[in-house]
Amino acid sequence: MKILIGGAAILLLAGGFFLFASPRVAVFDGNAAANGSSTPQTVLQKALSILKADEPASNIPAPHSENASADIENQRPLASPPEVAKAIYLTGWSAGSESKLASSMDLIQKRGLNAVIIDIKDYSGYVSYRMDVPGVKATGAENEIRILKPNTVVKKLHDKNIYVIGRVTVFQDPILAKAHPEWALKNKNTGKLWLDNHGLAWLDPAGSSTWDYVISIAKDALNRGFDEINFDYIRFASDGNLDAIQYPFWQKTRTDADLTRTDAETKREVIRGFFKYLRKNLPDAKISADLFGLATIDTWDDLGIGQVIEDAYRYFDYVSPMVYPSHYAAGTLGYKNPAQHPYEIVRYSMDAALKRLITYNQKLITATSSANESSVIGHRSSVKLRPWLQAFDLGAVYTPAMINEQIKAVTDAFSNNSSTNNSITNTQITDYYGGWLLWDPTNKYSSYRG
């Protein structure tokens, strides 16, 4: 398998907007990497692009009048959330538009879906609505409001029995970096904020103040009735001049004050520590993690960005690998254009992710083998896999049939007749199935027919 160089290409929409296919995934030659001839770090630098969702032609901030933005009371989570979520993604702009929200709810109901994932804070660093969090307002993150009445939006969706997931980007955040440069990556050559290949600033993933900022946003959303919080960009930066990065907190080498430790905390340890911190501070919340699709098949390192799928299995309710066939390189599984083979590409990644989850849980069971049966079951991870699937044209025109082939690949991977089921004894493989998420940055979903 070979890396997709520049695979997440920029799309130029008819309306004139530059659009990127986010979330994203890169694939490289695993055999070569295992033999040391290439590394995830080097190939990811070449392959990844920042991925931008569609926005209206005129981004007019919402009015600041209290009357104009008056909302209803906070809502309660959905009383009976679905066991398996089938969701579409909406930007804050789409969710904040009454007509677009109405058409999206109509699509959800007509096409057999039951969930929606809405941007709370996107790649820009702006939050979609005004929050009851002083620290957020102080950063300027509320200067481009997209949703005037978030509680009303949640109620409308819940009234249709639609499960509401709030999406939060984490360490890529130009707004927070500008407001708190002491938390952000710096360019050691210039002393200014370090920017990736697309001119966007990042926070140091090792900074606990950034962790608290993100958690405050998540708690506000949960208080409003969002059923789940989805975390994206939960990693170290992957593109740009990485050698020029100066980290205010994480260092490649360090000596602790008490001299008891002289080795550096690895990127994996930092990201795993963040995962643990999220769970500790959101103990009863449903939370999910977006990971590179490559994390499903990479068993030898953390991709150079700190992501290892087993670490996510430990702390999240749902793990969402981003497995878009268009993002896999020519030659993947022998296909000249992997985008034209959605079933095979998605099935390949999901089989790998599922096998790793099975192995992870078997290790937990082994670790508690001296306990009674009920204790063993209690120690088994309850995490479910719920991938992002391609619902946009890139590499091929994605027809309804091609979207359905991806969905079939996911459901087949979790079928009790799956080849991955050979080592399962005490648990049904379907226990690990959490559904799927459709990504169309334009939020049209015209190619999905259900």
C-alpha positions in Angstrom: 0.0 0.0 0.0 1.4 3.4 -0.9 0.8 6.9 0.5 -1.6 9.2 -1.2 0.5 12.2 -2.0 -1.7 15.3 -1.9 -4.7 13.0 -1.9 -6.9 15.4 0.0 -7.1 17.8 -2.9 -8.8 21.1 -2.9 -12.1 21.2 -4.5 -13.4 24.4 -6.3 -17.1 24.6 -5.9 -19.4 26.2 -8.4 -20.1 29.0 -6.0 -16.4 29.8 -5.9 -15.5 28.4 -2.5 -12.4 26.4 -1.8 -13.5 23.2 -0.1 -11.5 20.4 1.5 -12.7 17.0 2.3 -12.6 16.9 6.1 -12.2 14.7 8.1 -9.3 13.1 6.4 -7.1 10.0 6.2 -3.8 9.1 4.5 -2.5 5.7 3.5 1.1 4.7 2.9 3.1 1.6 2.2 2.9 -0.2 5.5 5.4 -2.9 4.5 8.0 -0.2 3.6 7.4 1.6 6.9 7.8 -1.5 8.9 11.1 -2.1 7.2 12.2 1.4 7.9 12.3 2.7 4.3 9.5 5.2 5.0 7.7 6.6 8.0 4.2 7.9 8.8 5.8 11.2 9.8 7.4 11.8 6.5 4.5 10.7 4.4 1.9 12.5 6.4 3.7 15.8 5.9 3.5 15.3 2.2 -0.1 14.0 2.0 -2.3 16.0 4.4 -4.2 19.2 3.7 -6.3 21.2 6.0 -9.9 20.5 5.3 -12.5 23.2 5.2 -16.3 22.9 5.1 -18.5 25.0 3.0 -19.6 28.5 4.2 -22.1 31.0 2.9 -21.1 33.7 0.5 -21.5 36.3 3.2 -20.5 35.4 6.7 -22.5 38.0 8.6 -22.1 37.7 12.4 -25.3 37.2 14.3 -26.7 40.3 16.0 -25.6 41.0 19.5 -29.1 42.1 20.7 -30.3 40.1 23.6 -33.8 40.0 22.1 -32.5 38.8 18.8 -30.6 36.0 20.4 -33.0 35.0 23.1 -33.2 31.3 23.4 -35.4 28.7 25.2 -34.2 26.9 28.3 -31.5 24.2 28.2 -32.7 20.9 27.0 -32.3 17.4 28.4 -30.5 14.7 26.4 -32.6 12.4 24.2 -34.5 10.0 26.5 -33.9 6.9 24.3 -30.7 7.4 22.2 -30.2 5.0 19.3 -28.0 2.0 19.8 -26.6 2.5 16.3 -26.2 6.1 15.0 -26.7 6.8 11.3 -25.7 10.5 10.9 -25.0 13.3 8.6 -22.6 16.2 9.3 -23.8 19.8 9.4 -21.7 23.0 9.7 -22.7 25.6 12.2 -24.0 27.7 9.3 -26.3 24.9 8.2 -27.6 24.2 11.7 -28.2 27.9 12.2 -30.3 28.3 9.1 -34.0 27.5 9.7 -34.6 26.4 6.2 -31.4 24.3 6.0 -32.1 22.7 9.3 -35.6 21.9 8.3 -34.5 20.3 5.0 -31.8 18.3 6.8 -34.4 17.0 9.3 -36.6 16.0 6.4 -33.7 14.2 4.8 -32.9 12.4 8.0 -36.4 11.1 8.5 -37.1 10.2 4.8 -33.8 8.3 4.4 -33.8 6.2 7.6 -31.2 8.2 9.5 -31.4 9.0 13.2 -28.6 11.4 14.1 -26.7 14.6 13.2 -23.3 15.9 14.0 -23.0 19.7 14.2 -20.0 21.9 14.5 -19.7 23.5 17.9 -16.2 24.8 17.3 -14.6 24.2 13.8 -11.2 24.4 12.3 -11.3 28.2 12.3 -11.5 28.4 16.1 -14.8 30.2 16.1 -17.6 28.7 18.1 -21.0 28.3 16.5 -23.0 30.1 19.2 -22.6 32.3 22.2 -21.7 30.3 25.3 -22.0 30.6 29.0 -18.2 30.4 29.3 -16.4 33.7 30.0 -13.1 32.3 28.8 -14.5 31.6 25.4 -15.9 35.0 24.9 -12.7 36.6 26.0 -10.7 34.9 23.1 -12.9 36.4 20.4 -14.2 33.0 19.5 -17.8 34.4 19.5 -17.2 37.0 16.9 -18.6 34.9 14.0 -21.8 33.4 15.4 -23.6 30.8 13.2 -26.4 29.5 15.5 -28.5 32.2 17.3 -30.5 29.7 19.3 -28.7 26.5 20.0 -31.2 25.2 22.6 -34.0 25.7 20.1 -32.0 23.7 17.5 -31.5 20.9 19.9 -35.2 20.8 20.8 -36.3 20.7 17.2 -34.0 17.8 16.5 -35.0 16.0 19.7 -38.7 16.5 18.9 -38.0 14.4 15.8 -36.1 11.8 17.9 -32.8 12.8 16.3 -29.6 12.2 18.3 -27.5 15.3 18.4 -23.7 15.2 18.4 -21.6 18.3 18.9 -18.3 18.4 17.0 -15.3 20.2 18.6 -11.9 20.7 16.9 -9.2 20.7 19.5 -5.5 21.6 18.9 -5.9 23.4 15.6 -7.4 26.7 16.7 -6.1 30.0 15.3 -8.4 32.1 17.5 -7.2 30.6 20.8 -3.6 30.7 19.6 -3.9 34.4 18.9 -5.6 35.1 22.2 -3.1 32.9 24.2 0.1 32.8 22.2 1.8 31.4 25.4 -0.2 28.2 24.8 0.5 28.0 21.1 3.2 26.6 18.9 5.9 29.1 18.0 8.2 29.3 15.0 11.7 29.1 16.6 13.2 31.0 13.7 10.9 34.0 13.9 9.4 33.9 17.4 5.9 34.3 15.9 3.1 31.8 15.9 4.0 28.7 13.9 1.6 28.1 11.0 0.9 25.0 9.1 0.9 24.7 5.3 -2.4 26.5 5.2 -1.6 29.4 7.4 -3.4 28.1 10.5 -2.1 28.1 14.0 -2.0 25.3 16.5 -2.0 24.8 20.3 0.6 22.7 22.1 -1.2 19.4 22.8 0.6 19.1 26.1 -0.9 22.4 27.4 -3.5 21.7 30.1 -5.0 25.1 29.7 -6.1 24.2 26.2 -7.5 21.0 27.6 -9.6 22.9 30.1 -10.8 25.4 27.4 -12.1 22.5 25.2 -13.7 20.8 28.2 -15.5 24.0 29.1 -17.0 24.2 25.6 -18.0 20.5 25.8 -19.7 21.0 29.2 -21.7 24.0 27.9 -22.9 21.9 25.0 -23.9 19.0 27.2 -25.8 21.4 29.5 -27.8 22.5 26.5 -28.9 19.0 25.7 -26.3 17.8 23.2 -26.3 14.0 23.5 -22.6 13.5 22.7 -19.4 15.4 22.1 -17.2 14.5 19.2 -13.5 15.6 19.3 -11.5 16.2 16.1 -7.9 17.4 15.5 -6.8 15.5 18.6 -3.2 15.2 17.6 0.1 16.9 17.0 0.5 19.0 13.8 1.3 16.9 10.8 2.1 19.3 7.9 4.2 22.4 7.5 7.8 23.0 8.7 7.7 20.8 11.7 11.4 21.3 12.4 10.7 24.9 13.1 8.1 24.2 15.9 8.9 25.4 19.4 6.6 23.8 22.0 5.9 25.9 25.1 5.1 22.7 27.1 6.0 19.5 25.2 9.7 19.1 24.5 11.6 16.5 22.6 14.1 16.3 25.5 13.6 17.5 29.1 14.8 17.1 32.6 12.3 17.2 35.4 13.0 19.5 38.4 13.5 16.5 40.7 15.9 14.8 38.2 13.9 11.6 38.5 13.1 11.6 34.8 15.3 12.7 31.9 13.4 11.2 29.0 10.8 13.1 27.0 7.1 12.3 27.2 6.3 10.9 23.8 3.6 12.4 21.6 1.6 9.2 22.2 1.8 9.8 25.9 0.6 13.4 25.5 -2.4 12.5 23.4 -3.3 9.5 25.6 -3.0 11.8 28.6 -5.4 14.2 27.0 -7.9 11.3 26.3 -7.7 10.3 30.0 -8.2 13.9 31.1 -11.3 14.2 28.9 -12.8 11.1 30.4 -11.9 12.2 34.0 -13.6 15.6 33.5 -16.6 14.3 31.4 -17.2 11.1 33.4 -20.8 10.6 32.5 -20.9 12.1 29.0 -21.0 10.3 25.7 -17.7 11.2 23.9 -16.2 10.2 20.6 -12.9 10.6 18.9 -12.0 11.2 15.2 -8.8 9.5 14.1 -6.9 9.2 10.9 -8.0 6.2 8.9 -4.4 5.1 8.9 -4.7 4.5 12.6 -6.7 1.4 11.9 -3.9 -0.4 10.1 -0.7 1.1 11.6 0.5 -1.2 14.3 4.1 0.0 14.7 3.9 3.6 15.9 1.7 6.7 16.5 1.9 8.1 12.9 4.2 10.8 14.3 1.1 12.7 15.6 0.4 10.8 18.8 -2.6 8.8 17.6 -2.8 5.1 18.5 -6.3 3.6 18.2 -6.0 1.4 21.3 -5.6 4.6 23.4 -8.9 5.9 22.1 -10.6 2.6 22.7 -9.7 3.0 26.4 -11.4 6.3 27.0 -14.1 7.0 24.4 -17.6 5.7 23.8 -17.2 5.8 20.1 -14.1 5.9 17.8 -14.5 7.2 14.3 -11.7 6.4 11.8 -11.9 8.6 8.8 -11.9 6.1 5.9 -12.6 7.9 2.6 -11.8 5.7 -0.4 -10.8 8.8 -2.4 -8.0 9.4 0.1 -6.2 6.1 -0.5 -3.3 6.0 -3.0 -3.3 4.4 -6.4 -2.2 0.8 -5.9 -4.0 0.3 -2.6 -5.2 -3.3 -2.5 -4.1 -3.4 -6.2 -6.6 -0.8 -7.3 -5.5 2.0 -9.7 -8.2 4.3 -8.4 -9.3 3.2 -4.9 -12.1 5.8 -5.0 -13.9 3.5 -7.5 -13.8 0.6 -5.0 -15.6 2.0 -1.9 -16.7 -1.4 -0.5 -13.2 -3.0 -0.6 -11.4 0.0 0.8 -13.8 0.6 3.7 -14.0 -3.1 4.5 -10.2 -3.3 4.6 -9.9 -0.5 7.2 -12.9 -1.6 9.3 -11.7 -5.2 9.5 -8.4 -4.0 10.7 -10.0 -1.7 13.3 -12.3 -4.4 14.5 -9.5 -7.0 14.9 -7.6 -4.5 17.0 -10.6 -3.8 19.2 -11.2 -7.5 19.7 -7.6 -8.0 20.6 -7.7 -5.1 23.0 -10.8 -6.4 24.8 -9.3 -9.9 25.0 -6.3 -8.5 26.8 -8.6 -6.8 29.2 -10.4 -10.1 29.9 -7.1 -11.9 30.3 -6.0 -9.3 32.8 -9.0 -10.0 34.9 -9.1 -13.7 34.4 -8.9 -14.3 38.1 -12.1 -12.3 38.7 -15.6 -13.7 38.5 -17.5 -13.6 35.3 -19.5 -10.4 36.1 -16.3 -8.6 36.9 -14.7 -9.6 33.6 -17.7 -8.4 31.7 -17.5 -5.1 33.6 -13.9 -4.7 32.6 -14.6 -5.2 28.9 -14.4 -2.0 26.9 -17.8 -0.7 25.9 -16.4 1.4 23.0 -17.9 1.1 19.6 -16.6 1.8 16.1 -18.4 4.3 14.1 -16.5 5.5 10.9 -16.8 8.5 8.8 -17.8 7.6 5.2 -17.5 9.5 1.9 -20.6 11.3 0.6 -18.8 13.8 -1.7 -17.2 13.6 -5.1 -13.5 13.2 -5.1 -11.6 10.6 -7.2 -15.0 9.5 -8.5 -18.5 10.8 -8.8 -20.1 9.3 -5.7 -23.4 7.8 -6.6 -26.0 6.6 -4.2 -24.8 3.0 -4.9 -21.3 3.9 -3.9 -22.3 5.4 -0.6 -24.4 2.3 0.1 -21.4 0.1 -0.8 -19.5 1.8 2.0 -22.3 1.3 4.4 -22.5 -2.3 3.4 -18.8 -2.7 4.0 -19.2 -1.4 7.6 -22.2 -3.6 8.4 -20.5 -6.6 6.8 -17.4 -6.1 8.9 -19.6 -6.3 12.0 -21.7 -9.3 10.9 -21.4 -12.4 13.0 -20.4 -14.1 9.7 -17.4 -11.9 9.3 -14.0 -13.4 9.0 -12.9 -11.3 11.9 -15.2 -13.3 14.2 -13.0 -16.4 14.3 -11.4 -15.4 17.7 -14.6 -14.3 19.3 -16.1 -16.5 22.0 -17.8 -14.6 24.8 -19.1 -11.6 23.0 -21.0 -10.9 19.9 -19.1 -8.9 17.3 -22.1 -6.7 16.8 -21.5 -5.3 20.3 -18.8 -3.2 18.7 -20.9 -1.7 16.0 -21.8 2.0 16.6 -23.1 3.0 13.1 -21.6 5.4 10.7 -21.3 9.1 9.9 -21.7 10.6 6.4 -19.4 13.5 5.4 -20.4 16.0 2.7 -18.8 19.4 3.3 -21.6 21.0 1.3 -24.2 19.4 3.5 -26.3 18.5 0.5 -26.2 14.7 0.7 -27.8 14.6 -2.7 -26.1 11.3 -3.4 -27.5 9.5 -0.5 -30.9 7.8 -1.0 -31.0 5.5 2.0 
